[in-house]
Amino acid sequence: NNHYQLQINISYFGRGSRLLFARDVTENNRLQQMRKDFVANVSHELRTPLTVINGYLETLSDNIGNQGNVQNIDSNPNELRWRRAVDQMLGQSHRMEGLIKDLMALSKLESIPEDSKDQPIELEPMLQTIKEEVLAAFKGKRLIHLECDASLRLMGNSDELRSAFANLVMNAAKYSHHDGEITVRWFGDSQHCYLEVEDNGEGIDDIHLPRLTERFYRVDKSRSIETGGTGLGLAIVKHILLRHQAELKIKSTLGEGSTFTCEFPGMRALAQSHTA
Ligand code: ADP
């Protein structure tokens, strides 16, 4: 439509002087919207053909024999070659499925209004489920401790926050060693409430910290591909937190571990109701 969009900034100087800047951001916003629509449409359109490819690959995989079964290597080297090829294709198409899922999640976050489904959330059962899922994904080879203030509930969109917290706990497990320890804390003070995920994993060099939440930013691309990452997880977390007026703070020491803290404004904390 024909509306112009202006961005106004006012700078204050000494002795009451002010400088007002007005910038025409109409074109900028239009391009942003085009980018968002494009990403949303492309990811949606890619999903159907990928589902078909995955389906056929899985059938092929089932017909070649059990995954990783190399017993017949001498008797049937041809089968082994096919096995490897199909496994690689399946691995890559699952990766692409993950990418599309994450891109669609980001597009959805950009298109639906904030606060659309706010409700009080009890964090302990939510975090308990996340813990079980992550332990299952890592076959129990991580230790996860939960420290929750049971008297505190969080006001927000439960599906979105669940996905953000699961991303952080999953990362803590992904970028840790066998038997790595992860502590998830939920607590509050007079100003804020916090969901914190601490790990004693590989840690991150300071130079990467400011860029970690950018789309597709990864510290070590090859390692990330090996761990099944898309580079979109922390961008999703950041978006979800922004929608809750919250901030992601990251502290890390290379070789020692990292702490990812979601800092929510105090108004999002609710004291537990004690009515039966
Ligand atoms: P990915 O899908 O690659 O995990 P993310 O956006 O979730 O993408 O994370 C971006 C990058 O940040 C990761 O590739 C990894 O290098 C780094 N990272 C995230 N969480 C941790 C963590 N807990 N410990 C060390 N590095 C991390």
Boltz pocket constraint, residues with backbone or C-beta under 6 A from the ligand:
constraints:
  - pocket:
      binder: B
      contacts: [[A, 167], [A, 168], [A, 171], [A, 172], [A, 173], [A, 175], [A, 199], [A, 201], [A, 202], [A, 203], [A, 204], [A, 212], [A, 213], [A, 214], [A, 217], [A, 218], [A, 219], [A, 220], [A, 224], [A, 228], [A, 229], [A, 230], [A, 231], [A, 232], [A, 233], [A, 234], [A, 235], [A, 258]]
      max_distance: 6.0
